[in-house]
Amino acid sequence: MSESPSITTSPLLTLPGAVPAPDDSLDAGVAWHYGDPLREQRSAETTAAIVDRSNRYVLSIAGAERLSWLHTISSQHVANLPDGASAENLSLDLNGRIEHHFVLTDLDEVTWIDTEPKYGPDLLGFLQKMVFWAKAEPKPAPDMAVLTLLGPDIRRPRILEALGVGELPGVYGAVAVAGGGFLRTMPWPGEHAWDLVVPRDRLGHWWAALTGAGAAPAGSWAFEALRVAALRPRIGLDTDERTIPHEVRWIGGVTEHGAVHLDKGCYRGQETVARVHNLGKPPRHLVLLHLDGSADTLPQPGDAVTADGRAVGTVGTVVDHHELGPIALALVKRTVPAETPLVVGGTAAAIDADSVPSYDAVQAGRAAVDRLRGR
């Protein structure tokens, strides 16, 4: 991977009460919180909140073959994606390991992609390298930026009026908004989530309009707390260089809140995806950890998860949640029972049993093998 891009500082960091995220965090350049991160989380879950995520890397793809071309080099089924539709997608290596995760929206003959700032330049470089003779033109879109709206009250008439829409689109749907850009409905980090991808020079306009309509300012801390509680991974934080899609719940079609479609043609890394899905089980899986809140310090991303002194996994995002207390996402060995006492960075931890995936379903490939063997 090439060097990370320089930090883009949001113009919204000058707003009253904005506390910047630490310089070494993935959210450097945007507000971490506005003075009361736990209250901001409650607003994001129960009323309405707006989060500055303008550090996201945005790029665009024009050209008549943009979708059919993207379909051949990524994990999602996007060849026939309708206008005004969105999807999550992955780029995998030859061994099926995750290289990139991104969200895409096709609107008015342009495909818009946003991803982590750390990964954006590499993703763009990969796409440009893979064009060959296709009618597709990937290019950076630094003039576009992302805001996220959270909470059930986003549906209230006053906020809809500020957005300039009569109704909100369905999950993964998108509609154009006045002044350029679009509003997109997402299935996470909470039950009520929308991304607003708009010109960067209109961030102040949208922030003022939406906070004036009742959306409370909330920082990246609030977004991350909801994301962790929803068991949604973040590439580069909850994944490592060995992670495959089955380990982090990125399996599912366009409408199934996943990033890998299991009924599409050949793409790089497909063999691993198909083999695990039909015959095997992932070596690790993503779980929610509850951490000892009385500890002096919380674990750091990358700390080993241990059981009886033996490493059984790695912790990713660690965050204080307004109801659950300190929680984290971790990739742990699938064979570790949910009741196993764990330690992370010197802090006691316990797996949330409800977060452990079920492996009871009979896989199609395994069932065929058993039939051949007369079982």
C-alpha positions, 0 to 999 in steps of 0.5 A: 500500500502506498503512503497514507494521504495527508490529513484533510482538515474539515472546515467544520472543525471551527464550529463552537465546541468541536474537539478534533479527533486525535492526529493518529486516528483514522478520523483525524481531520474531523470532530471527535465530539462536541463536548458530550460524546455520550449525549451525542450517542443518545441523540444519534440513537433516539432523536436526530444527529449529524456527523462530519465524515468529510475525511472520507475519500471520494472518487467518481467513475464516468463512462458507459461501461463503468458498471459492467467493468466494475462488476468484473473486478470487484465482489459485488453484483453491480452490472445492472445496478439501477440509477439511484441505487447503492451497494457496498463492495470489496476488492480482494487479492488472489487469495480472497483477502480484503484489500479495499471496502467501499460504498458506491452509488450510481446516479445520473450516469456517474458512479460515486465511491467513498472509502477510508482516507487511508485507502482511497489513493490506492483504490483509485490507483487500482481502478485506473490500472484496471481500465484497459479498453473499458469505457470507464473513467475513475478519477478523484473527487476531492470537491465532494464530501460526506456528512452522515445523519443518524436517528429516527427524527431525521424523518420529521417534516422539518428535517425533510424540508431542510433536505429538500426531499418529500420522503427518504429513499429505501435502504441503499437508495439515493436521490439527488439534492439541490446544489449537487450531490445526493442523499443515500440511505444506509443500513448502519451504523444504526437503524436510522442512517443516511449519508449526504454526499455533497460539494465540499464548499457547501458543507457549511450550508448543509450543517447550518440547515440541518442543525437549524432543523433539529439535528444535533452535532455529533462527532466521530466518537458517536458514529463509531460507538453505534458502528461497533454495537452494530457489529460493522467492521472498519477496514484497516481497524477491524481487519488485517492483511489476512482477513477474508470476507466471511470473517467480518460479515461482509457476505451478502448481495446488494440488498442483504447489507453485505459486500460480496454477492454469492451469485455472480461471475468470476472475480479476483479472490472468488475461489476462496469466497466460494470454498469457505461458503460451500465447504468450510468455515472461516478460521476467525470471526468478528465478535463484540467484546465487553471490557472491564470498565474499572480498568485504568486504561482501555486496550488499543487497536492491535492488542492481542486477545488472550485466553489463559495467556495464549493469543486467540485473536486481535482487538480492533475498534475500542470505544465507550458506548453510552449504554454498554460501557467500554466495548470493542470489536475483535477478530478471534479464533472461531473455535474459542467458546463464547464463555471463555474468559479473555484478557486484552491489553491487561483488561478483562474481556468477555465475548457477547454471546449474541454476537457469535455467528451461527454455523449450524446451516448445512452448506451446499457443497458439504451436503453434496460431498456427504451425499457422494459419500453415502452419508 
